[in-house]
Amino acid sequence: MVSIKDGDEVLFIDPTGKTFLKKICMMSFHTHHGVISLNDLIGKPYGSTVKTSTDKSFIIVKPDLRDLLAKKLRRGPQIIHRKDIGLIITHLGLTRDSVVLEAGTGSAYLTSHLGSICKKVVTCELREDHFKKASENIAALGLEKNVDYRNIDVESAPGKDYDAIILDMPKQEDIIPKVCGKLKIGGRIAVYSPCVDQSMMVCRALEENGFIDVIFMECMIREWGVNKGTRPNTMMLGHTGFLVFARYMGSEM
C-alpha cells in the first residue's frame, strides 16, 4: 500500500463528498469541520480516514487526473469536453507508446489527457496568451517530461512519423494537406469542429489527401436520475462539437 510522503499532493474528501487538494508540508489544513495537521499524515496509507480537531472524519486519497484538472487547471478558451476526449483517445488507438502532434493547445485540457497516457505529445498554439496559460497548466500538472509545448504554427512542428494528429483550430481543411505528411503510413487523425459545414469540408480534404476510413460523428450524453425512481434527467449535455476521424495511407492513395 502506498504511503503519503512529504511534498505529496493529497485529496481530502469530507462527509458530504466535497473535496480539497492540499500539499503535505509543515502546516495545518483549516476546514469548516476543524483543523488537520498535514505533517501528521506523513507515513499514513492513502485511503485512510483522519479526524479533525472537532472529531469530524475526512478520507485522504491520491488525486487522479480528473481531480487535478478540476483543482489546478486555469481555464481560458473553450475546452474539448471529456465525452469527446474519450472518443478521440479510443478512435486514434492511443497507448503509452504513441507519439502525438496536436494543433490548438488552448488551455491544455486535451493536452493533459494525452500527456498522461502517451509516450510524447508535441502541441502547438499560435496565440501567445493561450500558449502562456497552457504552459502554466502543463507545468502545474507535472507533465513537462513528455509534453513538448510550442508557440508555433503546426506546419512548423518538428519531427514526422507521428502516430496521430489532432486538429482543433480554424480552417482545418486548409491545414490537412500541409501536415498529413507528418503522419506515419497507417497513422490516424482527429479533427474537432463546432460547425457542421467545416466538418464536411474536412471530410473532403481528408479523402483528397490519402486518408481512408473517414468517420464523421458527434456525441451527446443524457444522465439518468436514480434517487426517487429511475428516469432521464431533464437537462442533458448535448452538442459540443463534431469529430472527424480518418486513417492515413500516403499521398499515392
C-alpha positions in Angstrom: 0.0 0.0 0.0 1.3 3.4 -1.0 2.0 5.8 1.9 1.9 9.6 2.0 5.3 11.4 1.7 6.4 15.0 2.5 5.5 17.1 -0.6 2.8 14.8 -1.9 -0.5 16.3 -3.1 -3.4 14.8 -1.2 -7.1 14.9 -1.8 -9.3 15.3 1.2 -13.0 14.1 0.9 -15.4 15.3 3.6 -18.6 13.6 4.7 -20.6 15.5 2.1 -18.3 14.5 -0.8 -16.7 17.9 -1.0 -13.0 17.7 -2.0 -9.9 19.7 -1.1 -6.5 19.4 -2.7 -3.5 20.1 -0.3 0.2 19.6 -0.4 1.7 17.8 2.6 4.0 20.2 4.5 4.7 21.6 8.0 1.3 23.4 8.1 -2.3 22.9 9.1 -5.4 22.5 6.9 -8.2 24.6 8.3 -11.7 23.4 7.3 -15.3 24.2 8.3 -15.1 20.9 10.2 -12.0 21.7 12.2 -8.2 21.6 11.7 -5.9 18.8 10.4 -2.1 18.8 10.8 -0.7 18.0 7.4 2.6 16.9 8.7 1.0 14.2 10.9 -0.2 12.5 7.7 3.3 11.5 6.5 3.5 7.7 6.5 -0.2 7.1 6.6 -1.5 5.0 3.7 -3.7 6.5 1.0 -7.3 5.7 1.7 -7.0 6.3 5.4 -9.6 8.2 7.5 -8.3 11.1 9.5 -10.0 13.2 12.2 -10.2 16.9 12.5 -9.8 18.9 15.8 -13.6 18.6 16.1 -13.6 14.9 15.6 -15.0 15.1 12.0 -13.8 12.4 9.5 -12.1 13.0 6.2 -10.9 10.3 3.8 -7.5 11.0 2.2 -6.8 9.7 -1.3 -4.2 10.1 -4.0 -5.7 12.6 -6.6 -6.2 11.2 -10.1 -6.0 13.3 -13.3 -9.7 14.3 -13.1 -9.1 15.7 -9.6 -6.0 17.6 -10.6 -7.7 19.1 -13.6 -10.6 20.2 -11.6 -8.5 21.8 -8.9 -5.4 23.1 -10.8 -6.3 23.8 -14.5 -6.8 27.5 -15.2 -9.5 27.9 -17.9 -9.1 30.1 -20.9 -10.5 29.2 -24.3 -13.3 26.7 -24.6 -12.1 23.2 -23.8 -12.9 19.9 -25.6 -15.3 18.0 -23.3 -14.5 14.7 -21.6 -17.0 12.9 -23.7 -15.3 14.0 -26.8 -11.8 13.3 -25.4 -12.8 9.7 -24.7 -13.8 9.3 -28.4 -10.5 10.9 -29.6 -8.3 8.6 -27.5 -10.1 5.4 -28.4 -10.6 6.2 -32.2 -7.0 7.2 -32.5 -5.9 4.0 -30.7 -3.6 5.9 -28.4 -1.3 4.0 -26.0 1.7 4.6 -23.8 3.9 4.1 -26.9 2.0 6.7 -29.0 3.7 10.0 -30.3 1.0 12.6 -31.0 1.0 16.0 -32.7 -1.7 18.4 -31.5 -2.7 21.7 -33.1 -4.6 24.2 -30.9 -3.4 23.7 -27.3 -5.9 26.1 -25.8 -6.0 25.7 -22.0 -4.2 22.3 -22.4 -7.2 20.3 -21.2 -7.0 17.7 -24.0 -3.2 18.0 -23.9 -3.2 17.0 -20.3 -5.2 13.8 -21.0 -2.9 13.0 -23.9 0.3 13.6 -21.9 -1.0 11.3 -19.1 -1.1 8.3 -21.4 1.1 8.9 -24.4 4.8 8.5 -24.8 5.2 12.0 -26.2 2.9 14.9 -27.2 4.0 17.8 -29.3 1.4 20.6 -29.0 1.3 23.8 -31.0 -0.5 27.0 -30.1 -0.2 30.2 -32.2 -1.9 32.6 -29.8 0.6 33.8 -27.2 -2.0 34.4 -24.4 -3.3 30.8 -24.8 0.2 29.4 -25.0 1.2 31.1 -21.8 -1.8 29.8 -19.9 -1.3 26.3 -21.4 2.3 26.3 -20.3 1.4 27.2 -16.8 -1.2 24.4 -16.7 1.1 21.8 -18.1 3.8 22.7 -15.5 1.2 22.7 -12.7 0.2 19.1 -13.6 3.8 18.0 -13.8 3.6 16.9 -17.5 6.6 18.7 -18.9 8.6 15.5 -19.3 6.5 14.1 -22.2 4.7 17.2 -23.4 6.6 19.5 -25.8 4.6 22.7 -26.0 5.5 25.3 -28.6 4.2 28.8 -29.6 4.3 28.0 -33.3 2.1 27.0 -36.3 1.6 23.3 -36.6 3.2 23.3 -40.0 6.5 24.2 -38.3 6.2 21.4 -35.7 9.4 19.3 -35.5 9.5 15.6 -36.5 7.5 13.2 -38.6 6.1 9.7 -38.5 3.6 10.7 -35.8 1.1 8.0 -34.7 -1.7 10.6 -34.6 -2.5 14.2 -35.3 -5.3 16.2 -33.6 -6.5 19.4 -35.1 -8.6 21.9 -33.1 -8.2 25.2 -34.9 -9.8 27.3 -37.7 -9.6 26.3 -41.3 -8.6 22.7 -40.7 -9.4 21.8 -44.3 -6.5 24.0 -45.4 -4.1 22.6 -42.9 -4.7 18.9 -43.7 -2.6 18.9 -47.0 0.2 20.7 -45.2 0.5 18.4 -42.2 -0.6 14.9 -43.4 3.0 14.1 -44.4 3.9 14.3 -40.7 1.8 11.2 -40.1 3.3 7.7 -40.4 1.6 5.5 -43.0 -1.3 3.9 -41.1 -1.4 6.8 -38.6 -4.7 8.4 -37.6 -6.1 11.9 -37.5 -8.9 13.5 -35.4 -10.4 16.9 -36.3 -12.7 18.7 -33.8 -15.0 21.5 -35.0 -18.1 23.2 -33.6 -19.6 23.6 -37.1 -21.1 21.0 -39.5 -20.1 23.0 -42.6 -16.4 23.0 -41.6 -16.6 19.3 -40.8 -18.0 18.5 -44.2 -15.1 20.4 -45.8 -12.7 18.5 -43.6 -14.1 15.2 -44.8 -13.5 16.2 -48.4 -10.0 17.3 -47.6 -9.1 14.0 -46.0 -10.5 12.0 -48.9 -8.4 14.1 -51.3 -5.2 13.7 -49.3 -4.6 10.0 -48.9 -7.0 9.2 -46.0 -9.4 6.3 -45.7 -12.0 5.1 -43.2 -13.4 8.7 -42.7 -15.9 8.8 -39.9 -18.0 11.9 -39.0 -19.8 11.9 -35.7 -20.9 13.8 -32.6 -21.6 12.6 -29.0 -24.4 13.6 -26.7 -24.9 12.5 -23.1 -28.0 12.2 -21.1 -27.7 11.2 -17.5 -30.4 9.4 -15.5 -31.6 10.1 -12.0 -31.9 7.2 -9.6 -32.8 8.7 -6.3 -36.6 8.8 -6.4 -37.4 6.4 -9.2 -35.3 6.0 -12.3 -35.9 8.5 -15.1 -33.8 10.5 -17.6 -32.7 13.9 -16.3 -34.4 16.9 -17.8 -31.1 18.6 -18.6 -28.5 16.9 -20.8 -25.1 17.6 -22.3 -25.9 17.9 -25.9 -23.9 19.2 -28.8 -20.3 20.4 -28.0 -18.6 19.7 -31.3 -18.2 17.5 -34.3 -15.5 14.9 -34.7 -14.0 13.6 -37.9 -11.6 10.6 -37.8 -9.6 9.0 -40.6 -6.5 6.9 -41.3 -3.6 8.0 -43.5 -2.4 5.7 -46.3 0.0 8.1 -48.0 0.0 10.6 -50.9 -0.2 7.8 -53.5 -3.6 6.5 -52.4 
